Amino acid sequence: MRIFLLPISARHSLIYCQHISKPSSSHYSLFDRFVERVEAQARQTWVAWEKKPGGWKKKSTTIGNQLLKRIPYQEWGLKSIPPLSKKLRTNVVDGKVTDVEVLFPARFMTEEKVKETLERFALQGQLKHSDRMFWSYAGLPFAVPFALVPIIPNFPLFYLAFRAWSHWRAYNGSRHLELLLKKDAIIPSPSADLDKIYGADLIHQDGSSSGADQRLRTGRWKLKIETETKDIMILHPGMGELIGEHFRIPEMASLIERAIERLEKDIRGGKVDTTKLASHEDRPNTNHSSHAKSACSLSSPGKTTRRFSVIYDMWN
């Protein structure tokens, strides 16, 4: 697999994992293969409903797609990382999984910043999605009575089940990322192609054309990002499609565009807390003690996290 770490704005980044080759079935447990079959069947059913000319199935997918757009792009990114099964964990611990490449634009991020950002994704992903997974599961029994309503399917139950599964995937993707970081299997890899694409966006925004102008403006942007107290956009609409087309990953393209749209809306609406951004997002960390505390917390998840970790391991 290969990981992309893409700064969308001065304080927010997107993580996406590309599955270069499909792992053999021996890497997954019986439970993982069962979940994969259920996911494939659900996708086929959803696509079939979307193609309906009308009726409640077509309307269900229309409403469902609107709800899917409300899911944070960070969650979609963590879900792209393969869930950490017992067999995958064994392969990583035994050193069979090494040199997981992390592509990033070096003109906008340093290698140190890459690892710090990945650690935050792993830590915050486990804390956030373990709790939300618990509450999604807790709400399922209350949604069961809706099955008594005739004709209409039990949409509340389906939605809560989907959200529980989605949080489960994001949580276990965070666990996988954490293990890769602990075992030093992550290899930051500066991408000249990403630098060019990000530079092309600067050319489009500022009107510069030469390589010297592009490097000069990139330097100014880095200084502005490091000193600006407010969040500012780095990527703009259309750049996600360009990145996805270049690397031939259409799924990543749509996710980048979704992240750009969401962040632009938040920044315009003043929903971004600059104080929070400076301490929890991608601003370079100058407080070594707080960074050490974060790393310590990364290796010691909360009670809810450990509870679901034990339950998942029992299934494997």
N, C-alpha and C positions, 0 to 999 in steps of 0.2 A: 504494500500500500504506500501511498504518497500523500503527504499533508500539505495543504496550502494555508498560509497565514497572511491574510490580506487586510491592511488598514483601510477602513472605509471612511473614517473621519479621524480627527486628531486624537480622539480618546476612545474610539471603538474599533475593534478588529473583528474579522470573520474567520472562522476556522472551517475547513472543509477537507474531508478525507476521500481521496480517489482510490478506488479498488482497481489496481492495475491488472491483476489476474485473480480469477475466482479461486478461493482456497478450496482444497480438497475436502471431501466430506469427513475425512479423518480428523480434521481440525475442530469439528463441532460435535457436541453431544447430541443425544436423541432429542432432548428438549429444544435445542437450538434449531435442529432440522425441522421439528414440528412447527416452531414459530415461523420459520422461513416459508414453509408451505402455506400456513395460514395467511401470512402477509401477501404472498403471491396470489392466492385466491381472492383476497379482499381487493387487491389492485385490479384484477380482472373484472370483478363484479362492479367496481366503481366506474371503470371505463365503459362497461356495457350500459350502465345506467345513464352515463353522460350522453351516450349516443341515442337515447330514447327521444322521440320527437316531442313528447309531452308527458303529462301525468305526474303522479306523486314521486316516482323514481327520479325523473328529470329535475323536478323542483327540489328534491332532497339533495342532489349533487350540487345544484346551484347555491343553495344555502350552505351546504357543507364546504364548498370551495371558499365562500366568504369567511367562514369560521377558520379555515386553514390559514388564511392570510393573516389572521390575528395572532397566530403562534409566533413567538419571537424567533428571529433568524438565528440567534445563538443556539436555540434548542435544535433547529434543523441541522446546524453544523455539527453539534455533538452527536446527533443521531446518525450522521454519515460515518462515524468511527465504528468499526465492528464491535459489538458488545463483548465484554470480557468473559468468556466462558472458562471453565476449568482447564480445558485442553490448551486454549490460547495462552492462559496464564502460565501453564507449565512450559510451553515453548519459549515464552519470553524469559522466564526465570532461568531456564536451562541454556540460554544464549542462542537459541535457534532463530530468534527474531532480532536482527540487528540492523543498524544503518537505515532507520526509517527516515526518509528524506523529508525535510520541511522547507518548502519553497517560500520565499518572501522577497519583497523589493528592498534591496539593501540601501537604497537612497532614502528610504523612509523609516527603516527599522535597523537596529543593531542586533547582533547575535545574542547579546545579553538580554536585550529587550524581548527577543523572541521567546527565550526560555521563561522569562518572568511572566509573559502573557500566557503561555501554555500552562504554567503552574496555576494561574488564576482561573483559567478555563476549567482545569481539572478540579480544583478546590471548590469554586463556586458552583460548578455543575453538579457535583455530588451533594452539596448542602441543599441547593435549591430543588433539584429534581427528586431527591429521596423524600423530602417532606411533601411535595406536591403529588408524588406518586401515591403516598400513603393516603392523602385526602381523596384522591380519585378512587382508589379502591374502597375507602370507607363510604363513599357516596353510592356505590353500586347497589347495595341492598335497598336503599331508599328509592332507586329508579326502577326496581323490579315491578312494583304495583302498576306502573304505566302500561305494562303488557296487557292489563285487563281492558284497556281502551280498544274497542273493535276497529278493524280495518287498518288504522294507522300503526305503523311499526313503532317499536319502543325506542324512539330517537334519543331520549335522555340516557338510556342504558348504553346504547351504541356509542354515544359521545363520550361518556365517562370511561367506557372500556378503551376507547381509542386514546383518550388523554392519559390513562394509566399506562397503556403500552408505550405511548410516546415518551412519557417521563422515564419509564423503565429503560428504553433505548438510550436516551440522553444520559441517564445516570450511569449505565454500564459503559457507554462510550467514554465518560469522564474517568471511570475506574481504569479503563484500558490505557487512556492517555497518561494517567498518573503512574501506572506501572512502567510504561515506556520511559518516562522521565526518571524514575527511580533507578532503572537499570541502564541508564545512559544510552538507550537505543535510539534517541532522537538526534539527528544530524542536521543542524541548520544549514541550508543551502541557498546562498544568494542567487537570485534569478535575474540574469541580464534581460530576459524577455519581459519579465514583469516590470523591470526598471524602464524599459522602452515604452510599455503600454501606459504606465503611470505618467511617464514624461510626455506621451502623446496627449494625455488629458490636460497637462499643464499648457502645452502648445495651443490646444483648443480654447482653454480658458483665457490665456494671456496673449495669444497671438504671436508667440516667438516661434522661430523655425530652425535656427541653427543649433548644432550640438552644444556650442559654447553658451548660447542663450539658455538652452534647456538646463544645462548643469548649473548655471548661475541662478536661475529661477528655482531649481530644486533645492539649492542651498538656502535660498531665502525662505522657501516653504518650510524646510526643516527648522530654521530658526524661529519662524512664526509659530509652528506647531509647539515647540518647546517653551515658548514664552507666552503664548496666548492663554488667557484665563477662560475664554469661552471655547466651546467645541466648534470646530469648523470642518466642513466637508473636504475630503481628499479626492474621492471618486465621485463622479456625477453620472446621471442617467445615460445609459448606453454603453458605459465602460464595462459593465458586467457581461454584456453580450460579446464585446470584443475579447475579453479575457477567456470566456467560455469557448468562443470560436477558435481562438489561437491554440488552446490546450485540448480542444475537442471534448469538452465536458459540458453539455447543454444543461445538466442539472445544476451545476455550479453557477452557470450564467444566470439562471432564474433566481437563485438564492442571493447572489450579489445584488441584482436589481431590486429584490425585495428589501434587502438591508439598506440600500441607498434610499429607497422610497421612505422607509420607516424613519431613518435617521434625519433625513431632510425635513420630514413632517414634525419630528420631535424638536429639532433645533428651531424651526420657524415658530412653533407653538410655545417655545420656552420651557419645554418639559425636561430638559437636560439640567441636572444639578451639577454645576461646575465644581463644587466642593467635593462631591462624591466622586466625580470623574478623576480628580487629581489624586485621590487616595486608592481607588479601586480599579481603575481601568488601565490604559496603556501609557500613562505618563511615566517617564523614567523614574525609577525608585532610588532616591538618595538616602533613605533611612534604612541602614543595613539591619538595624535591630528589628524593625517592623517586617522587613523581608524575611529575616530568619524566623520570626514568629509565624508568618504566613506559611513558610515551608514546613514548620513544625505542625501547623494545623492541617496541612495537606496530608501528612502521614497519619493523622489521628482524626478521622471523620467522626461525626456525632453519633449518638445512640441510634437514631433512625437509620442512618447510613449503614451502620454495622448490622442492624436488624435485617434489612433487606439484602445485604451482602450474604448473610448466613442462609436466608431463605433461598436466594438464587443459587448458591453453591449446592444446596441440598438437591435442587432439580438437576444439577449437572453431575 
